[in-house]
Amino acid sequence: MATITPPKYVRQVLVTLQGRGYPAFLVGGCVRDMLLGVQPNDWDITTAALPEQLLELFPGARVTGGRHGTVTVRVNSHSVEVTPFRVEGGYRDHRHPELVQFVADLTADLSRRDFTVNAMALSADGLLSDPFGGAADLRRGVIRCVGEPERRFEEDALRMLRALRFSARLGFSIDLFTMEAIREKAPLCAVLPPERVREELEKILLTAAPETALEAVSLGLLDSYLHRRLPQPLPERLSALPRRALERWVGFAWLLEHYGCVSSAGGFLQALRLDGRSIHLCSQASLLLNAPLPETEADWKRCLRRCGIEASLCAARVAEAFGRDGRSGKLLRSVLKSGECFSLRQLAVTGDDLMALGLRGRAVGEMLEFLLDYVIDYPENNRRELLLSLAGGTEE
């Protein structure tokens, strides 16, 4: 497997710690990514030094990890998170440990981690500590829990969704015993905060294997949000959608609504605490998908007028990706490319123009809507003089 060398500022922290007699290692996801030949996004260090020793050793460092003891060290313009070796226990609510204890043993620290591919450590001189066979699992392309999978998931139920996320992101299979434990412990996901579930689902949806989110449904990890689980297999493929959050959320939520797993796509996304704008757009797109899509340019313009560009495009893309309608999406893109009027903002007259003609109150809005409806059918007539004449008068 290819390796990547950590940047100088990271090596500087490692060497400084080791020079003071504190064993220190790169750990977790950065080691995994280095061994895969992927540039890490973050560099995490674990060490035998205690938080107070880290603060003394690195001027300007600050504690950012609460009782976990994580200290953020600044090196020039860069930041590195450094955490003491620790063990945990007494996990309350299947998420948060009641006991956090700093230890001097690296292996003890690695033994509390979720999966073998995340339970490796690398020293500054390139020596790999891999007590649980993570490197072998990387070569085999397998996600496997450290130790007993049932225990790992009882400690932190979010690890079940993380297993699916790593599987989707890396293109790995999930170890048989780990998968059996996910099926058994799936009800524990009911205690997870909706925000954390949403974060993991979005990360899954944005991988090259977004169908893994549907697998999470089938395994029961989202049962607390659903009326029923999905039938398998489905003809629709989320991977046919553009790798953007909005389109993938629309496709995922609409499938759940279409197959009767949720009452509405919008309600499901609201329960997951998705942001309000995305919920609105997904709801609008789902409404469009639940009916035949427009078949004429004029109908698409009225749809754009009612639902907006983003929701309309999302609906068309989902319909195309799921093989429901190919022609309609092309028609929509043709309308948008033409620049023809479908909104009041594009209309050649304004409310002020109509008020100058003597219209007042509701009559102004009603006339604007009438003129817009007219222009949608006759786009070549979106001309100021003509519309003013139609409204009841002309400029002198």
C-alpha positions in Angstrom: 0.0 0.0 0.0 1.1 3.5 -0.8 2.1 5.8 2.0 2.0 9.6 2.4 4.5 11.6 4.5 2.9 13.9 7.2 3.7 17.6 6.8 6.6 19.2 8.6 4.4 20.9 11.2 2.9 17.6 12.2 6.3 16.0 12.5 7.5 18.9 14.6 4.8 18.2 17.2 5.7 14.5 17.2 9.4 15.1 17.5 8.9 17.7 20.2 6.9 15.2 22.3 9.3 12.4 21.8 12.3 14.6 22.6 10.7 15.4 26.0 10.3 11.6 26.6 6.6 11.4 25.8 5.8 8.6 23.3 3.6 10.1 20.5 2.0 8.7 17.4 -0.2 9.7 14.5 -3.5 7.8 15.1 -6.9 7.0 13.6 -8.2 8.2 10.3 -5.0 9.9 9.2 -3.0 6.7 9.5 -5.7 4.8 7.6 -5.7 7.3 4.8 -1.9 7.4 4.6 -1.7 3.7 4.2 -4.4 3.9 1.4 -2.4 6.6 -0.4 -5.1 9.2 0.3 -4.1 12.7 1.6 -5.6 13.1 5.1 -7.9 16.0 5.9 -6.9 16.1 9.5 -3.8 15.0 11.5 -4.5 13.6 15.0 -1.8 12.7 17.5 -2.1 10.6 20.6 0.6 10.7 23.3 1.5 9.6 26.8 1.7 13.3 27.9 -1.1 14.6 30.0 -3.1 17.8 29.1 -1.2 20.0 31.6 2.1 18.7 30.3 1.0 19.5 26.7 0.0 23.0 27.7 3.4 23.5 29.3 5.3 22.1 26.4 3.4 24.0 23.7 2.9 27.8 24.4 -0.4 29.0 23.0 -2.0 25.5 23.0 -5.5 25.2 24.5 -7.7 22.5 25.8 -10.5 21.8 23.2 -11.6 18.3 24.1 -13.0 18.7 27.6 -12.6 15.7 29.7 -11.2 13.7 26.8 -8.1 15.9 27.3 -7.6 16.9 23.7 -5.3 19.9 23.3 -5.1 21.9 20.1 -1.5 22.8 19.3 -0.7 25.7 17.0 2.4 25.5 14.8 2.7 28.7 12.8 -0.7 28.9 10.9 -1.5 25.2 11.4 -3.4 23.4 14.1 -2.9 19.8 15.4 -5.1 18.0 17.9 -3.2 16.1 20.5 -5.0 13.7 22.9 -3.5 11.7 25.8 -3.7 7.9 25.7 -7.0 7.1 27.4 -9.6 4.3 28.2 -13.3 4.8 28.6 -16.1 3.0 30.3 -19.6 3.0 31.7 -21.2 4.3 28.4 -24.4 6.1 29.3 -27.2 6.3 26.7 -25.2 4.1 24.3 -23.2 7.2 23.3 -21.2 9.0 26.0 -18.8 7.4 28.4 -19.1 8.1 32.2 -15.5 7.2 32.8 -12.5 8.7 31.0 -9.1 7.7 32.4 -5.7 8.7 31.0 -3.2 5.8 30.7 0.4 5.2 29.6 -0.3 2.3 27.2 -0.9 2.9 23.5 -2.5 -0.5 23.0 -5.1 0.2 25.7 -6.0 3.5 23.9 -6.3 1.7 20.5 -8.5 -1.0 22.0 -11.3 1.4 22.7 -11.6 2.5 19.1 -14.3 1.5 16.7 -12.8 -0.4 13.8 -9.5 -2.0 13.1 -8.7 0.3 10.2 -9.1 3.2 12.6 -7.1 1.6 15.4 -3.6 2.0 14.1 -0.8 4.4 15.2 2.3 5.6 13.4 5.4 7.0 15.0 7.5 9.8 13.6 10.1 7.3 12.3 7.4 5.3 10.4 6.9 2.4 12.8 3.3 1.1 12.6 1.5 -0.1 15.8 -1.3 -2.3 14.6 -2.4 -4.7 17.5 -5.8 -5.5 15.9 -4.9 -6.2 12.3 -6.1 -3.0 10.7 -3.5 -3.0 7.9 -4.5 -6.6 6.9 -8.2 -5.4 6.9 -7.2 -2.5 4.7 -5.6 -4.9 2.2 -8.7 -7.2 2.3 -11.1 -4.2 2.1 -13.0 -5.1 5.2 -14.6 -3.0 8.0 -14.3 -5.0 11.2 -14.9 -3.9 14.8 -12.1 -3.9 17.4 -12.8 -6.7 19.8 -16.5 -7.7 20.3 -18.7 -5.8 17.8 -21.8 -6.1 20.1 -19.8 -4.4 22.9 -18.5 -1.6 20.5 -22.1 -0.8 19.4 -23.5 -0.9 22.9 -20.8 1.7 23.9 -21.7 4.0 21.0 -24.7 3.2 18.7 -23.5 5.7 16.1 -20.7 3.3 15.2 -23.2 1.2 13.3 -23.9 4.1 10.9 -20.2 4.8 10.8 -19.5 1.2 9.7 -21.8 1.8 6.7 -20.3 5.1 6.0 -16.7 3.8 5.9 -17.9 0.8 3.8 -19.5 3.3 1.3 -16.6 5.7 1.3 -13.8 3.1 1.0 -15.7 0.6 -1.1 -15.1 -2.0 1.6 -17.3 -4.9 2.7 -18.4 -5.2 6.3 -17.1 -8.2 8.3 -19.7 -10.9 8.8 -19.7 -10.8 12.6 -19.8 -7.0 12.6 -22.8 -7.0 10.2 -24.6 -9.5 12.4 -24.0 -7.3 15.4 -25.4 -4.3 13.5 -28.6 -6.2 12.8 -28.9 -7.3 16.4 -28.1 -3.9 18.0 -29.9 -1.7 15.4 -32.7 -0.7 17.9 -30.0 1.2 19.9 -29.9 3.8 17.2 -33.2 5.2 18.5 -31.3 7.0 21.3 -29.0 8.9 18.8 -29.5 12.6 18.4 -31.2 13.3 15.0 -28.4 15.7 14.0 -25.8 12.9 14.3 -27.9 10.5 12.3 -28.4 13.1 9.6 -24.6 13.9 9.5 -23.8 10.2 8.9 -26.5 9.8 6.3 -25.4 12.8 4.4 -21.8 11.6 4.4 -23.1 8.2 3.1 -25.3 9.9 0.4 -22.3 11.8 -0.9 -20.1 8.8 -1.5 -19.9 6.8 -4.7 -22.2 4.2 -3.1 -25.2 6.2 -1.8 -27.4 3.1 -1.9 -25.7 2.3 1.4 -28.2 4.8 3.0 -31.0 2.4 1.8 -29.1 -0.5 3.4 -29.2 1.5 6.7 -33.0 1.5 6.3 -33.2 -2.2 5.6 -31.0 -3.0 8.6 -33.4 -1.1 10.9 -31.0 1.7 11.8 -33.7 4.3 11.0 -36.7 2.5 12.4 -37.5 5.3 14.8 -38.1 7.6 11.8 -40.1 5.2 9.6 -43.5 3.4 9.3 -41.9 0.4 7.6 -38.7 -0.7 6.0 -37.9 -0.6 2.3 -38.6 -3.6 0.1 -35.4 -5.0 -1.5 -34.1 -4.8 -4.1 -35.2 -1.4 -5.5 -35.1 -0.6 -9.2 -34.0 3.0 -8.5 -30.3 3.9 -8.1 -29.3 6.9 -6.0 -25.8 6.7 -7.6 -27.3 7.9 -10.9 -27.9 11.3 -9.3 -25.3 14.1 -9.3 -23.1 13.8 -6.2 -24.6 16.8 -4.5 -26.4 16.9 -1.2 -29.7 18.4 -2.3 -30.3 15.9 -5.2 -29.3 12.9 -3.1 -31.5 14.0 -0.2 -34.5 14.5 -2.6 -33.9 11.1 -4.1 -33.5 9.3 -0.8 -36.4 11.0 1.0 -38.7 10.6 -2.1 -38.0 6.9 -2.3 -39.0 6.5 1.4 -42.2 8.4 0.7 -42.9 6.5 -2.5 -42.6 3.1 -0.9 -44.7 4.1 2.1 -41.8 4.2 4.7 -42.6 7.7 5.7 -45.7 9.9 5.5 -43.9 12.7 3.7 -40.4 13.4 2.5 -40.5 16.8 4.2 -41.7 15.4 7.5 -38.9 12.8 7.5 -36.2 15.4 6.8 -37.7 17.7 9.4 -37.3 14.9 12.0 -33.7 14.6 11.0 -33.2 18.3 11.6 -32.2 19.1 8.0 -32.0 22.9 7.4 -35.2 24.6 6.6 -34.3 25.6 3.0 -33.4 22.1 2.0 -36.5 20.7 3.6 -38.6 23.2 1.6 -36.9 22.3 -1.6 -37.1 18.6 -1.0 -40.8 18.9 -0.2 -41.5 20.8 -3.4 -39.5 18.4 -5.5 -41.3 15.4 -3.9 -44.7 17.0 -4.7 -43.6 17.2 -8.4 -42.4 13.6 -8.4 -45.7 12.4 -7.0 -47.5 13.6 -10.1 -46.7 13.3 -13.8 -44.0 15.9 -14.7 -44.9 18.7 -17.1 -45.0 17.7 -20.8 -45.0 21.2 -22.4 -42.8 24.3 -22.1 -45.7 26.3 -20.8 -46.5 23.8 -18.1 -42.8 23.8 -17.0 -42.9 27.6 -16.8 -45.9 27.4 -14.6 -44.2 24.8 -12.5 -41.1 27.0 -12.3 -43.3 29.9 -11.3 -44.9 27.8 -8.5 -41.9 25.8 -7.2 -38.8 27.6 -8.3 -35.8 26.5 -10.3 -33.9 24.4 -7.8 -36.9 22.2 -6.8 -37.9 21.8 -10.4 -34.4 20.8 -11.5 -34.1 18.4 -8.6 -37.4 16.7 -9.5 -36.4 16.4 -13.1 -32.9 14.9 -12.2 -34.4 12.4 -9.9 -37.0 11.4 -12.5 -34.3 10.9 -15.1 -32.0 9.0 -12.7 -34.8 6.7 -11.6 -35.9 6.1 -15.2 -39.3 7.7 -14.7 -39.0 10.5 -17.4 -36.2 11.5 -19.7 -37.9 13.9 -22.1 -39.4 16.1 -19.4 -36.0 17.1 -18.0 -34.7 18.0 -21.4 -37.7 20.2 -21.9 -37.1 21.9 -18.6 -33.5 22.6 -19.4 -34.6 24.0 -22.8 -37.0 26.4 -21.1 -34.3 27.6 -18.7 -31.8 28.1 -21.6 -34.3 30.1 -23.6 -34.5 32.8 -21.0 -38.3 33.1 -21.6 -40.4 34.6 -18.8 -41.8 32.4 -16.0 -41.7 34.8 -13.0 -42.9 38.3 -12.1 -39.3 39.4 -11.9 -38.9 38.7 -15.7 -42.1 40.3 -16.7 -41.6 43.5 -18.8 -43.9 45.5 -16.6 -43.9 46.1 -12.8 -46.5 47.0 -10.2 -45.4 50.6 -10.4 -46.3 50.6 -14.1 -49.8 49.3 -13.4 -50.3 51.8 -10.6 -49.4 54.6 -13.1 -52.4 53.3 -15.1 -54.6 53.8 -12.1 -54.7 50.2 -10.7 -54.7 49.9 -6.9 -54.5 47.3 -4.1 -55.4 43.7 -5.1 -56.0 44.7 -8.6 -52.3 45.3 -9.2 -51.3 41.8 -8.1 -54.2 40.2 -10.0 -53.2 42.0 -13.2 -49.6 41.0 -12.8 -50.6 37.4 -12.4 -52.8 37.7 -15.5 -50.1 39.2 -17.6 -47.6 36.6 -16.4 -50.0 33.8 -17.3 -50.4 35.4 -20.7 -46.7 35.8 -21.4 -46.1 32.1 -20.4 -48.3 31.1 -23.3 -47.1 33.9 -25.6 -43.4 34.5 -24.7 -42.7 36.7 -27.7 -45.3 39.2 -26.3 -43.3 40.0 -23.2 -43.0 43.6 -24.3 -43.7 46.6 -22.1 -46.0 48.6 -24.5 -48.0 45.5 -25.4 -48.5 44.5 -21.8 -49.5 48.0 -20.7 -52.0 48.0 -23.6 -53.4 44.7 -22.4 -53.6 46.0 -18.9 -56.0 48.7 -20.0 -53.9 51.6 -21.3 -50.8 52.8 -23.1 -48.1 55.3 -22.3 -48.6 58.7 -23.9 
